Amino acid sequence: MSLNTLAASEVIGRLHEFDTLIDARSEDEYALDHLPNAVNWPTLNNDERHAIGTLYAQVNAFEAKKRGAAMAARNIADHIEREVIDKPKSWQPLAYCWRGGQRSGALSLILSQIGFRVTLLEGGYKAFRAAVVQDIPRLANALQWRVIVGTTGSGKTRLLQALAKLGAQVVDLEALARHRSSVLGALPGLAQPSQKRFDTLVWQALRQLDTARPVFIESESKKVGNVAVPAALIEAMHQSPCLNLVLSDAERVALLMEDYDFFVRDTESFCERLQVLAEFKGKAVVALWQAQVRAGEIAPVVQALLTQHYDPTYLQSMRRNFSQFENAKTIVPQDHSTAAMERLAQKIIAAST
């Protein structure tokens, strides 16, 4: 039998050493967050976990443990039949559950009895989560950030994508958060990750970066939709050099009409989202915008949103929060197209090497 335990503080630096990371929690627990690239082998599935919890509360722990053991044994047998039979003896997995106790312990014990070298994450997911939260400040403060600033619609995300395509180091917080970071930024059909999942995704992105090279990131507020950017990362961004991306109003409107084409196609959804701005701009102004949208006059509404709502708020926030904003180097693409952003990205990369 070969069963080891490893503290979370060690595991986060050695994830690459394991052939498979096994999350023994239920499907819902796994969906909320999990270790990078972990697979889900529930020792108790959602329904079973609920049933055993009810037995604990309404009958007693002994009866619950008996039922739970029977369910766990069947599930572990299924996992072994499906996933383990073809594994060589050299296969080395790491297993964890919520606290590193019964669920992952039972699975790990059986795998180790077979003869596999199994590692059990001490303290389970809860300890991993604490280690990630503690590690993010170290990672964020070690990197050379270059913050892409610019008013709404100036193409910051497009420029980040162009930089990444050309091999630059990029962290795209909006992509990780599945949100475009504004009142109208929710993406149709895409739910945002949980806060824990977002933190893990940010941590995973940061740990893969080279501290000797600059990292480009878009200026963001403290929240991207419903998830909060780790405070240490926000603070590092606030203190870092900025590149100010500038586009004309006409180009910004054209870009937003492309990026938010789902609102152009579904005007009622656009009107519904505009209603959120009533408390900021007043009911009469929003009602006028909604009437224009329904009449097909969408571009003028986008222009008004930029100049009357987004721009003043954005510029005030930048000056207040980003210490190097006033000294930002101005960068101007030829237009809002992807090709223009790639040409600009080439110049930025050349200047940063």
C-alpha positions as CSV (number, residue, x, y, z in Angstrom):
1,M,0.0,0.0,0.0
2,S,1.3,3.5,-0.9
3,L,-0.8,6.4,0.4
4,N,0.8,9.8,1.1
5,T,-0.6,13.0,2.4
6,L,0.5,16.4,1.2
7,A,-0.2,19.9,2.5
8,A,-2.0,22.3,0.2
9,S,0.9,24.8,0.3
10,E,3.0,22.1,-1.3
11,V,0.4,20.8,-3.7
12,I,-0.1,24.2,-5.4
13,G,3.5,24.1,-6.5
14,R,3.5,20.5,-7.6
15,L,0.3,20.0,-9.5
16,H,2.2,19.0,-12.6
17,E,3.7,16.0,-10.8
18,F,0.4,14.1,-10.6
19,D,-1.0,12.1,-13.5
20,T,-4.6,12.7,-12.5
21,L,-6.2,15.1,-10.0
22,I,-9.4,13.4,-8.6
23,D,-12.2,15.5,-7.0
24,A,-14.2,13.1,-5.0
25,R,-16.9,15.6,-4.1
26,S,-20.4,15.8,-5.5
27,E,-21.1,17.3,-9.0
28,D,-22.4,20.6,-7.5
29,E,-19.4,21.0,-5.3
30,Y,-17.1,20.4,-8.2
31,A,-19.0,22.9,-10.4
32,L,-18.5,25.7,-7.9
33,D,-14.7,25.3,-8.1
34,H,-12.0,22.6,-8.3
35,L,-8.3,22.2,-8.7
36,P,-7.0,23.0,-12.2
37,N,-7.8,20.1,-14.7
38,A,-9.2,18.0,-11.9
39,V,-11.7,15.3,-12.9
40,N,-14.8,14.6,-10.9
41,W,-15.3,11.1,-9.4
42,P,-18.0,11.6,-6.8
43,T,-17.9,9.3,-3.9
44,L,-21.4,10.5,-3.2
45,N,-23.3,12.2,-6.0
46,N,-25.6,15.2,-5.4
47,D,-28.7,13.2,-4.5
48,E,-26.8,10.8,-2.3
49,R,-25.0,13.5,-0.4
50,H,-28.3,15.2,0.3
51,A,-29.9,11.9,1.4
52,I,-27.0,11.1,3.8
53,G,-27.1,14.6,5.2
54,T,-30.8,14.2,5.9
55,L,-30.1,10.9,7.7
56,Y,-27.5,12.5,9.9
57,A,-29.9,15.3,10.9
58,Q,-33.1,13.2,11.3
59,V,-31.9,9.8,12.4
60,N,-28.3,9.5,13.6
61,A,-24.7,9.5,12.5
62,F,-24.3,5.7,12.7
63,E,-27.2,5.0,10.3
64,A,-26.0,7.7,8.0
65,K,-22.5,6.2,7.9
66,K,-23.8,2.7,7.1
67,R,-25.9,4.0,4.2
68,G,-23.2,6.3,3.0
69,A,-20.6,3.5,3.0
70,A,-22.8,1.3,0.8
71,M,-23.3,4.2,-1.7
72,A,-19.6,5.1,-1.6
73,A,-18.5,1.6,-2.2
74,R,-20.7,1.2,-5.3
75,N,-19.6,4.5,-6.7
76,I,-15.9,3.8,-6.1
77,A,-16.3,0.5,-7.8
78,D,-17.9,2.2,-10.8
79,H,-15.0,4.7,-11.0
80,I,-12.4,1.9,-10.9
81,E,-14.2,-0.1,-13.6
82,R,-14.6,3.0,-15.9
83,E,-11.4,4.9,-15.3
84,V,-8.7,2.8,-13.6
85,I,-8.7,-0.7,-15.1
86,D,-6.4,0.5,-18.0
87,K,-4.1,2.5,-15.8
88,P,-0.5,1.3,-15.4
89,K,1.1,0.6,-12.0
90,S,3.1,3.8,-12.4
91,W,0.0,6.0,-12.5
92,Q,0.1,8.5,-9.6
93,P,-3.1,10.3,-8.8
94,L,-3.9,13.0,-6.2
95,A,-7.3,12.8,-4.5
96,Y,-9.3,15.3,-2.5
97,C,-12.7,16.0,-1.1
98,W,-14.1,18.9,1.0
99,R,-11.8,18.5,4.0
100,G,-9.6,15.6,2.8
101,G,-11.5,13.1,5.0
102,Q,-13.9,10.3,4.4
103,R,-14.9,10.7,0.7
104,S,-11.4,11.1,-0.8
105,G,-9.9,8.9,2.0
106,A,-12.1,5.9,1.1
107,L,-11.2,6.3,-2.6
108,S,-7.5,6.8,-1.9
109,L,-7.4,3.8,0.4
110,I,-8.8,1.4,-2.2
111,L,-6.5,2.8,-4.9
112,S,-3.5,2.4,-2.7
113,Q,-4.5,-1.1,-1.8
114,I,-4.5,-1.9,-5.5
115,G,-0.9,-0.8,-5.6
116,F,-1.0,2.7,-7.0
117,R,1.0,5.5,-5.4
118,V,-1.8,7.8,-4.2
119,T,-1.5,11.2,-2.6
120,L,-4.2,12.7,-0.5
121,L,-4.6,16.4,-0.3
122,E,-4.4,17.3,3.4
123,G,-7.3,19.4,4.4
124,G,-9.0,18.9,1.0
125,Y,-10.5,21.6,-1.2
126,K,-10.9,23.9,1.8
127,A,-7.1,23.9,2.4
128,F,-6.5,24.4,-1.4
129,R,-8.8,27.3,-1.5
130,A,-7.0,29.0,1.5
131,A,-3.6,28.3,-0.2
132,V,-4.8,29.9,-3.5
133,V,-6.1,33.0,-1.7
134,Q,-2.8,33.4,0.1
135,D,-0.7,32.8,-3.0
136,I,-2.4,35.3,-5.3
137,P,-0.8,38.4,-3.8
138,R,2.7,36.9,-4.1
139,L,2.1,36.1,-7.8
140,A,0.4,39.5,-8.6
141,N,3.2,41.5,-7.0
142,A,6.0,39.6,-8.8
143,L,4.8,40.5,-12.3
144,Q,5.5,43.4,-14.5
145,W,2.1,44.7,-15.4
146,R,1.2,47.0,-18.4
147,V,-2.3,48.2,-18.0
148,I,-4.3,48.9,-21.2
149,V,-6.6,51.9,-20.3
150,G,-9.1,53.6,-22.6
151,T,-12.7,54.7,-22.7
152,T,-15.5,52.2,-23.4
153,G,-15.4,50.9,-27.0
154,S,-11.8,51.9,-27.6
155,G,-10.9,48.2,-28.3
156,K,-9.0,47.2,-25.1
157,T,-10.2,43.6,-25.3
158,R,-9.4,43.4,-29.1
159,L,-5.9,44.7,-28.4
160,L,-5.4,42.2,-25.6
161,Q,-6.4,39.4,-28.0
162,A,-4.1,40.7,-30.6
163,L,-1.2,40.8,-28.1
164,A,-1.9,37.3,-27.0
165,K,-2.1,36.1,-30.6
166,L,1.4,37.5,-31.2
167,G,2.9,35.8,-28.2
168,A,2.7,38.5,-25.6
169,Q,1.7,37.6,-22.0
170,V,-1.9,38.6,-21.4
171,V,-4.4,38.2,-18.6
172,D,-8.0,38.7,-19.8
173,L,-10.1,39.1,-16.7
174,E,-13.3,39.6,-18.7
175,A,-12.8,36.2,-20.5
176,L,-12.2,34.5,-17.2
177,A,-15.2,36.2,-15.6
178,R,-17.4,35.6,-18.7
179,H,-18.5,39.2,-18.6
180,R,-17.7,42.5,-20.4
181,S,-17.5,44.5,-17.2
182,S,-20.2,47.0,-17.6
183,V,-23.9,47.4,-16.9
184,L,-24.6,46.0,-20.3
185,G,-21.7,43.5,-20.1
186,A,-23.6,40.2,-19.3
187,L,-23.0,37.7,-22.2
188,P,-26.2,36.0,-23.4
189,G,-26.3,32.3,-22.5
190,L,-23.1,32.4,-20.4
191,A,-23.3,32.2,-16.7
192,Q,-20.5,33.7,-14.7
193,P,-18.3,31.5,-12.6
194,S,-18.6,31.4,-8.8
195,Q,-16.3,33.7,-6.9
196,K,-14.2,30.8,-5.8
197,R,-14.0,29.5,-9.4
198,F,-13.0,32.9,-10.7
199,D,-10.2,33.2,-8.0
200,T,-8.9,29.8,-9.0
201,L,-8.9,30.8,-12.7
202,V,-7.1,34.0,-12.0
203,W,-4.5,32.1,-9.8
204,Q,-4.0,29.6,-12.6
205,A,-3.4,32.3,-15.1
206,L,-0.9,34.2,-12.9
207,R,1.1,31.1,-12.0
208,Q,1.9,30.4,-15.7
209,L,3.4,33.8,-16.4
210,D,7.1,34.6,-16.7
211,T,8.1,37.3,-14.2
212,A,10.9,38.5,-16.6
213,R,8.5,39.6,-19.3
214,P,5.7,42.2,-19.2
215,V,2.1,41.2,-18.7
216,F,-0.7,43.1,-20.4
217,I,-4.0,43.5,-18.7
218,E,-7.1,45.6,-19.2
219,S,-8.0,48.3,-16.7
220,E,-10.9,46.9,-14.6
221,S,-12.9,48.0,-11.7
222,K,-13.0,45.9,-8.5
223,K,-15.8,43.8,-9.9
224,V,-16.3,42.2,-13.3
225,G,-20.0,41.6,-13.3
226,N,-20.8,39.7,-10.1
227,V,-17.3,38.5,-9.3
228,A,-14.6,40.5,-7.5
229,V,-11.1,40.8,-8.8
230,P,-8.6,39.8,-6.1
231,A,-7.6,42.9,-4.1
232,A,-3.9,42.3,-4.5
233,L,-4.2,42.2,-8.3
234,I,-6.3,45.4,-8.4
235,E,-3.7,47.1,-6.2
236,A,-0.8,45.9,-8.5
237,M,-2.7,47.2,-11.5
238,H,-3.3,50.6,-9.8
239,Q,0.4,51.1,-9.3
240,S,1.5,50.0,-12.8
241,P,2.4,51.8,-16.0
242,C,-0.5,52.4,-18.4
243,L,-1.0,52.5,-22.1
244,N,-3.9,54.7,-23.2
245,L,-5.8,53.3,-26.1
246,V,-7.6,56.0,-28.1
247,L,-10.3,55.7,-30.8
248,S,-12.6,58.3,-32.3
249,D,-16.2,58.3,-31.2
250,A,-17.4,57.0,-34.6
251,E,-14.9,54.1,-34.4
252,R,-16.0,53.3,-30.9
253,V,-19.6,53.2,-31.8
254,A,-18.8,50.9,-34.8
255,L,-16.8,48.6,-32.5
256,L,-19.6,48.3,-29.9
257,M,-22.2,47.7,-32.6
258,E,-20.1,44.7,-33.7
259,D,-19.2,43.4,-30.2
260,Y,-22.8,43.8,-28.9
261,D,-24.5,42.7,-32.1
262,F,-26.8,40.5,-30.0
263,F,-28.4,43.7,-28.6
264,V,-28.7,45.0,-32.2
265,R,-30.6,41.8,-33.2
266,D,-32.7,41.6,-30.0
267,T,-33.8,45.2,-29.3
268,E,-36.1,44.2,-26.4
269,S,-33.2,42.7,-24.5
270,F,-31.3,45.9,-25.1
271,C,-34.2,47.9,-23.8
272,E,-34.5,45.7,-20.7
273,R,-30.8,46.2,-19.9
274,L,-31.1,49.9,-20.4
275,Q,-33.7,50.0,-17.7
276,V,-30.9,49.4,-15.2
277,L,-29.5,52.9,-16.0
278,A,-32.7,54.6,-14.9
279,E,-31.4,55.2,-11.4
280,F,-28.3,56.9,-12.8
281,K,-29.7,58.8,-15.8
282,G,-33.3,59.2,-14.9
283,K,-36.4,57.5,-16.2
284,A,-37.1,60.1,-18.9
285,V,-33.7,59.7,-20.5
286,V,-33.8,55.9,-20.5
287,A,-37.3,56.0,-21.9
288,L,-36.1,58.1,-24.8
289,W,-33.2,55.7,-25.4
290,Q,-35.6,52.8,-25.4
291,A,-37.9,54.5,-27.9
292,Q,-34.9,55.1,-30.2
293,V,-33.8,51.5,-30.0
294,R,-37.2,50.3,-30.8
295,A,-37.3,52.6,-33.8
296,G,-34.0,51.2,-35.1
297,E,-31.9,54.2,-34.1
298,I,-29.3,52.2,-32.2
299,A,-26.1,53.9,-33.1
300,P,-27.2,57.3,-31.6
301,V,-28.1,55.5,-28.4
302,V,-24.7,53.9,-28.2
303,Q,-23.1,57.3,-28.8
304,A,-25.2,58.8,-26.0
305,L,-24.3,56.0,-23.7
306,L,-20.6,56.6,-24.3
307,T,-20.5,60.4,-23.9
308,Q,-23.2,60.8,-21.2
309,H,-22.7,57.7,-19.1
310,Y,-19.5,55.6,-19.6
311,D,-16.9,58.2,-20.5
312,P,-17.3,60.6,-17.5
313,T,-17.5,57.7,-15.0
314,Y,-14.5,55.9,-16.6
315,L,-12.2,58.9,-16.7
316,Q,-13.1,59.9,-13.1
317,S,-12.3,56.3,-11.9
318,M,-9.0,56.2,-13.8
319,R,-7.7,59.4,-12.4
320,R,-8.7,58.4,-8.9
321,N,-7.4,54.9,-8.9
322,F,-4.5,54.5,-11.4
323,S,-1.5,56.3,-10.1
324,Q,0.3,56.4,-13.5
325,F,-2.8,57.2,-15.6
326,E,-1.9,60.8,-16.2
327,N,1.6,59.7,-17.5
328,A,0.1,56.9,-19.8
329,K,1.6,56.6,-23.3
330,T,-1.1,57.2,-25.9
331,I,-1.5,54.5,-28.4
332,V,-3.8,55.0,-31.5
333,P,-4.8,52.2,-33.9
334,Q,-5.7,53.1,-37.5
335,D,-9.3,52.0,-36.9
336,H,-11.2,49.5,-34.7
337,S,-10.6,46.5,-36.9
338,T,-8.8,43.3,-35.8
339,A,-6.1,43.9,-38.4
340,A,-5.4,47.4,-37.0
341,M,-5.2,46.1,-33.5
342,E,-2.7,43.4,-34.6
343,R,-0.5,46.1,-36.2
344,L,-0.6,48.1,-33.0
345,A,0.1,45.0,-30.9
346,Q,3.3,44.4,-33.0
347,K,4.5,47.9,-32.3
348,I,3.8,47.5,-28.5
349,I,5.6,44.2,-28.4
350,A,8.6,45.6,-30.3
351,A,8.8,48.6,-27.9
352,S,8.6,46.4,-24.8
353,T,11.5,44.0,-25.7
